[in-house]
Each structure stands twice: as C-alpha cells, then as structure tokens.
Amino acid sequence: MEKALFLAAFFFAYTVQAITGFAGNIFAMPVGTTLLGLESTVSILNAMGFFACGLLTALNIKSVNWRELGKILGAMIVFMVLGIWLDTLVPLHILLKIYGVIIVIIGIKNLAVPQQKFMPEWALWIILALAGLIQGMFVSGGALLVIYAVQKLRDQQQFRITLSAVWTVLNLIYAGIAFQQGHFTGDVVQIIVFCVPLAVLATFLGSKLQKKISQERFLKLTYVLLLCVGVILLVTS
C-alpha cells in the first residue's frame, strides 16, 4: 500500500515537473519520506530525476539555452560543493526555515503584484550562487534557481527545458553519490523499475498540458508552485 501511494504521488509530482521544469522532487519528497524513509526516497528521486529530466531534455534538445545552462551549472556546482562541505560542519536547519519564509514571501509578492521588476546582473549572480549553496546544504536550491530563470529565460519552453537539463546533471551527481554509499538496495531498485513507465507517461502528459498554457498563465503557475515549495520547506524542515 505504501508503494502504491508513493507511486501515485510520484506520478502527480513528475507531471508537474514536465509542465514547468521544476518542483517534481520537492512535491514527491514529503510523501516518500513518510512512506519509504528519507534515504530510500532521496535515492529513488535522484535516479528518477535524472531519467525523467533527461528524457524531457532529449526530446526538446533544441529548446535548451546552452549559454544559460553553462552559467547555471558552472555557478551552482561550485557553490553546491561548498554547501555540502558546510553541512558537514554545523547544523544549519534553522536556515531552511528562513529560506522557506523568503520563498513564500516571494511567491505571494509576485502573485499579488504581477508586474515583474528586473534585477541587476550582479544580483542575479548572487541568487545563482545562493541556489548552489542551498542545493548543497539542503538539496532544495530549485526555488532560487527559478527566481533567476524567470528573468533570464523568458520563453516558457526554454525555461522548462533548460531547467530540466540542469536537474539532469545535478540529479546524476547525487545519484552517483548515493550509489557509492550503497543506498540503491533491492527495494529501492524495485520501486525505480515501477517509476520508469510512470515517469515516461508523466513526461508526455505534462508536455501536452504545457502546450495549452499561455505565457501569462505559465508565469502565474510558476509563482504558485514557488509558493507551494516554500510552504513545503517550512512544514518539513
């Protein structure tokens, strides 16, 4: 029963991921942690994040903004390594609650005042660095990355596919670490096998739904999901 409930949550979360290019893992994580345990859930979602985001990227490879992809990965990976190192030194979970509050405020503000104000380039680089840092400390840097990407990737197709390419690389890194640590047990591999066809179906369903969403509605949906991510961070931290 636990596995069936997780698979249902996984399908919903990865349909959302296919529509927007983010939020899949953070939506599936609380359900998985409750039903399967943290270690197993993280291993499953890292593997499936690599597979599903890689599939979406491969199917829409022409929509990748390679310049922005290089900037994002270059900055995030450096600061992600720093974040992983910091997390081994001191308990930083109070920062996760502060982070959640900030993301909630940003989501509400942008929904209440839809006129977008452009940030200077130096501020965007700081946001990108912080996204990598938070990703390394809490595996939750996606919300800040979205704030960066909304300004730099104005076309919704470029937005979702370039972000999918980012998650393909980052999830592969985390999946490799989990594999080296022996977290891919028999039960984990079994659930991954069940998730693969669901991820394929969710990818195609999400892609079809995305085509019916206008640019304006896509932006609103992005901020609604950002708000949801912030709430999830507050509840689960």
Buried (B, 14 or more C-beta within 10 A) or exposed (E): EEEEBBBEBBBBBBBBBBBBBBBBBBBBBBBBBBBBBEBBBBBBBBBBBBBBBBBBBEBBEEBBBEEBBEBBBEBBBBBBBBBBEBBEEEEBEEBBEEBBEBBBEBBBEBBEEEEEEEBEEEEBBBBBBBBBBBBBBBBBBBBBBBBBBBBBBEEBBBBBBBBBBBBBBBBBBBBEBBEEEEBBEEEBEEBBEBBBEBBBBBBBBBBEEBEEBEEEEBBBBBBBBBBBBBBBBBEBB
